[in-house]
Amino acid sequence: MPEFVWYIAGGILLLSVLAYFLQEKLIFKPEKLHADFEFKYDAPFREYFFDIAPGVRINGLHFYRDQPKGLILYFHGNTRSIKGWARYARDFYRYDYDVVLLDYRGFGKSTGKRSEKEMLGDMQNIYERLKEKYGEDHLIVYGRSMGSGFATKLACDNSPRYLILDAPYYSFRKVVERFLPILPVRMVLRFHLRTDKWITGVRCHTYIIHGTRDWLIPIRHSEALQKINPRMITLIRIHGGGHNNLPGYDEYHNFVRDILKY
């Protein structure tokens, strides 16, 4: 075998090892907050702490209305913390829905070591607590970007009123393969978040919102998801929309209004 082939193989092996051990730093970009950080917003809210297990505490914000029509459980993307993501709560509470936003392990004030299984378990634990108050027929699960995988798994294992996915991926592996095509991603990746697999078990209607100019997660991911069950999945295309700017389009707010107002 030519010598350069060994160099290439060695390089791929080295990159694979680095990707395996460093992937959390590449995937998750959290903003960490001190335990005594004080949230301040111009709408009524409560701060929650969900104690899951020793050393694992999930922080959340609950924007509430006097007579809510239901609850939006909002799973954010892979960056920042609920401190910044909370600004999107107004898109929902103005229609008299309560909104709960959660920080994943290692984000904001949330604690605990990350793994896909444990993070999914956190969300299921919290969902079960929330549905005791609201009832699933008044509970809508919303997943944004990375959060779309967590939202879909919850909708698969439970019976919320609706599932809403904002710029979702077909599977997390498909996203990684697009940027690292030379690596054996199936073997290296520890976070798979199989939206494509879980969506087959979702019994409620699913709404997908995706920008046609999303360079990070192209709209073909959502188109492939819709094809899995076109009768139960509605795809709303935001023409010209990118990955991080959909709330800047009237079509996005019209969709939210039409779903929540009635």
Secondary structure, 3 states (H helix, E strand, C coil): CCHHHHHHHHHHHHHHHHHHHHHHHHHCEECECCCCCCCCCCCCEEEEEEEEECCEEEEEEEECCCCCCCEEEEECCCEECHHHHHHHHHHHHCCCCEEEEECCCCCECCCCCCCHHHHHHHHHHHHHHHHHHHCHHHEEEEEECCHHHHHHHHHHHCCCCEEEEECCCCCHHHHHHHHCCCCCHHHHCCCCCCHHHHHHHCCCEEEEEEECCCCCCCCHHHHHHHHHCCCCEEEEEECCCCCCCHHHCHHHHHHHHHHHCC
